[in-house]
Structure formats: C-alpha cells, structure tokens
Amino acid sequence: MPDAGSDVSAQATPEARAEGAGEARDGARTDARSGARPSASLGIREAVPSDVPRLVQLVRELAEYERAVHEVEATEEHFRAALFPDDPGAARSHALVAEVETPDGPLVVGMAVWYVTFSTWLGRHGIWLEDLYVSPDRRGSGLGKALLTRLAQIAVERGYGRVEWWVLDWNTPSIDFYRSLGARPQDGWTVYRLDGEALTALGTP
C-alpha cells in the first residue's frame, strides 16, 4: 500500500503509500509530503538482489507506521522469488529504490514496489503501486515525488494508461500530496478481498 510511504506511504488496488508513510498493501501504501529539505540523494534506480534485506526492513517500517506489523508475513525469500526469479522474464513484481549518500556509504531509504495490471475498458496495461515508502528521517526531501515521477515515466514510456494505488482514509498528508500531483480518488468503489480460510475453501476442489 502506498502511504506516501514514499516520502509518503500509499496503497494501490486500491492499496498504496505516499512521500512519507502511508498505505499500499491493503492497497499501495504511501506517505507523502513534498518538502524543500535537501537530500544527499544518489537518485532513483531499479532494485537489485542485494537490496532485498533493506526492502524487507522498509516494509516493516511501513507496517509499523500503519500499525499493522502483526500482518507482515513476507520474508527475504519471498521478495527474492517475486522480484528476482531465476528467469528474469518471469518477474511479475518490480521495485524502484531511492538511495542517498551517508557517512557509511550509499543507503536505500525509500521504495516503490509495483506490478503490471490490465484495464478491459482502456484495453491497455497499467501500473499498480503496492507500496510507496520513504524512511521518516528522509521525508520532505522530494524522494517520494521522485519515486512516483519515475513510475509515471515508466508508464508513459511503455504506453500504459494509468498508475493506481490505495491510501488509508486517515493519511491526510499523503492524500494532499497525491492530489497535488493530479491524482484523483476513485469514489464509489468498495474493495473486496478473498484470503485465508475463505480463499482455501473456494479454491479447493
């Protein structure tokens, strides 16, 4: 979930997070707040296998922000299998990271985890932002916006029709941040989820 969990945290699916902290798993989490504080940023780049431990740490940070640490089941093994399968072409999930320079060297302080969707109405693919998050001490430096900007660039470059995510109703900073970028809430829709015992019961012959 993006809950500008990016300089935010958000959720897209409606699950996402914005430039700070927010929600994207129950959507995309994001935590957003565009700020003027400068950041010694190395920039936004594609995640690589060595980033996995840090990505899992950031997911747990986001879960703490959303008061849902008890719901996190993902492990480093899960992330490696999803983001970096033996056959790169089989990857169905992707991640961008925001990296900054520190006295101890480069450090990943933000992420945008996403995957490709398809709209039957548009007849085109799109991007679902599962998690957008930036560590609290790095928020307000523009990293959340930079992550979303790069995601939008990917969508435009590939001819995708939309980028979507979820955001928690109480995450006002992220909501304001998203609106400032031109994003619009999709009112009138209710999210349904089938998991746990209900999923097993329906999916077992």
N, C-alpha and C positions, 0 to 999 in steps of 0.2 A: 504494500500500500504506500502510495506516496504521501507523505505527510511532509511536504516540502522538506521532507525528510530529505532533504536535499538541503539546501540552505534552509531546508524545509523538510517535511515528511508528507507523503501522499499515498493514495491508493487508487488503483485503476481497475475497474471491471464492473463494476465500479469500485476499485481499490487503489489508492496512491499516496505519496508523501511529498511536501514542498521544500523551500530553502531553509531548512532548519530541522524540523521534525514533523512527522505527520503520518499519514496512513496510505498505504498502497497495497497491503496484503489483503486485507479484507476488501482490498481494492489495491490501489497502489499507494504507498504511503509517501507523503512528502511534508517537509517542514519548510515553509518559505518566508523569507523576509529579505527583500533586496536591500543591501546596505552599502554604505560607502567605505566601510573599513577595508583598507588594502590587505591583500593576501599574497604571501610569497609563493604563488602558485606555479607549479611546473606545467599545469594545464590539465585538460580533459583528454583521456585516452581510453582505448579498448582495454578491458581487463585481461590479464594473462593468468595462467595457472598459479603462479606464485602469489597472486592477490587473494586466493581463496580464503586463507585463515583470517585475513583482515576483513573480507566481505562478511564472513560469518560474525565477526565481532561487531561490525556496524549494524547487522540485522538485530543483534541482541540489544544494542544501544537503542535502536528504534523501538524495539518491543518494550523496553523499559519506559521510554517516553510515552508510549501508548498504553502503559500499564497492563501489558499482556505477555510478559516474559514466560509465564507458565504455558503459553500456547506454542512456543517455538520448539519445533521438533527437528528442524534442519541441522545437518552436520556438514563438516567439510567434505565428506564423501559424497553427500547429496549434491553439493554445489559443483564438485569436480565432474560428476557424472552428467549433470544437466548442462553446464556451461562449456565443458571441455571433454566431450566424448572422444573415444579413440578415432572415430571418423568425424573430423571437423564439420563435414557437410551434414551430419546428423543432428547438430546442435539445434535445439528448438528455443533455447533461452539465451539471453545475452546480457552483458553488463558493461557499463561505462564507469570509469572511476575518476575522481578529482584528486590530484596529487599535489602536495605542497612541499617546499623545501624546509627542513628543520635542522637544528644543530647536529642531529644524529643522522641526517640524510633524508632522502625522499620519504614521505609518509602519505598513504591513502587516507583521506579524511571525508570522502563523500562517494556516493554511488548512485547509479540509476540502473535498476535491473528491469529488463523488458523482454517482450516476446511479440511475435507477429500474429495479427488477427486477420479476419476477413469479413467484410461487410457485404451481405447479399443485396442490400439496397444500392450501395455505391458500385458493387462489382469490382471492388479494389481491396487490397490489403491495407492494414493499418498497424499501429503500434499500441500495445497495452503496456503501460508503465506500472509495473508491480510494486517497485519500491524506489523512492527518491529520498535520499537522506544525506545530511551533512552534519558532522560532529558539532555539538553545541559551541565549542570554543572557536569554531571556524565559520560560524554563521554570520550573515551580514557582510560577507566579503565578495558576494556575487557568484559563489560556486554553484549554488542551487540553480540560478538562472543560466549559468554556463552549461550545466548538465542538460537542462531542458532545451537549450538552444541547439546543442549538438544532436539531441534526439530529434528535434524538429528538422534539422538539416538532413539527417539520415532518411526521414520520411519523405522529404521533398526530393532528395536525390534518387530515391527508389520509386517515386511516383505513387506513394501511399496516400490515402485520403484523409487520415486522421491520426491523432495521438490522444489516447484516453487514459483516465485513471480515476481512482476513488479518493475521497478525502473525508476525514471524520467531521461530523457536523460541528463539533466544538473547536475545531482547529481554525479559528478565525484568522490568525496571521497567514496561514497557508492559503486559505480561501481568498483573502485580499490579494495575495501575491499572484495567484493564478488569474484572477480577474484582471489584474494589471497587465498581464501578458495577452489578454484577449480570449482566454479560455471561458467557456460558458457552462453552467451547471445543467445537467440533463434532468430536469424536474419531471415528475410523473412516472418514474420508473422505480420498481422495487427489486432489489437484488435477492435472488434465491440461491441457496447452496445445498448440495446433497453430499454428505460426507459421513464418516463414522459408520455406525451400525446401519443407518438408513441406506447408505451407499452400498454396503456389503449385501444387505438384504435384497435390494433391487438388482444388483449386478451378479448375484449368484444363481445359477440355473437351479 
